[in-house]
Amino acid sequence: MLRILIVLALAILLLPPAPPSKPAAIRPADLLVRAQPLALSSADPALRRAGALTYLGGWSLESDNPGFGGISSMLVGEGGQVLALSDSGILMGFHMGAGEPRRRPFIAPLPIRPQDRDRPWWQWDSESLTHDPATDRYWVGFEMLQAICRYSPGFARVEACRTWPEIVAWPETGSIESLARLPDGRFLAIGEMGMTSDGRHEVLLFSGDPAEKSTPDPVHLRYAPPQGFRPTDAVALDARHLLVLNRRLTMKDLFTATVAIVDLPERLEPGALLRARTLALLAPPLLADNFEGLAVTREGGRPVVWIVSDDNHEFFQRTLLLKFALPGYS
């Protein structure tokens, strides 16, 4: 019975947020994050493999700041500098690596344009995040607003926002969960519940900045996740490979996840099918939770995969940050 109640509670949490009252405002502040190291498997504390991935470490993260948690997307920089974004428009910066952090840990709300200040707080459902290291600009996908916004370096201000009719056609609660910038400057947006007529997830390929009015209409592609899973985040590993994080909720295992890879064709033609190959399954007895955020860094020339869970600010969930090596890719 307890498991049934938990599944029902988690399912309700994935519905649109109810707007009866506004939460306490989160103001810019220093952030103290406590990290508890975790074994990959509860059955075998020495286990270091999850499918094709090699476990480098994992932590359960906590903070006394009420705004911490609810993480839906993240970026990880050199030396383990984490920039996380919650599904209520809150940025969190902290360090998870050896050596000194590059900046003080912080928490702060996303900047808002003057014309958007009267929007209700619950519409700022920020679910996806990507970055251009050359210009240091950021793009955020908002699920309820069904818009993509671009931010200046350091998230100092909003530079542009655009709402696309192709995204408006997706369900508000299953919209821009995944937004990835390819190395050549194109962008991919994957609909969590935006489906094609053949049951695939709809993918939009933008030839340029999706926040700009001058960007042409996107090319429609399709994504085939591992069976039973839905995409929650994506990041370009390189010009020819896309990593996708996928989530599933079942009565048996509650939340489970897969890290999958897509081989991108040299030319992405309209209607092309992006088929996922599972690299790792995160299900009991391995660490498992509501994994929503995915990032890639490089250490010693090898790719490193980071994933983070959204605790929905609930006592029965955790903010888990996991780190894996991805052998076989340079």
Secondary structure, DSSP 8 states (H G I E B T S, - for coil): -HHHHHHHHHHHHTS----SS-------EE---EEEE--SBSS-TT--EETTEEEEEEEEEE-SSTT---EEEEEE-TTSEEEEEETTSEEEEEE-SSS--SS--EEEE----GGGTTS-GGG--EEEEEEETTTTEEEEEETTTTEEEEE-GGG-SEEEEEE-HHHHTS-GGGSEEEEEE-TTS-EEEEEEEEE-TTS-EEEEEESS-TTSTTS---EEEEEE-STT-EEEEEEEEETTEEEEEEEEEETTTEEEEEEEEEE--SS--TT-EEEEEEEEEE-TTB--S-EEEEEEEEETTEEEEEEEE--TT-TT--EEEEEEE-TT--
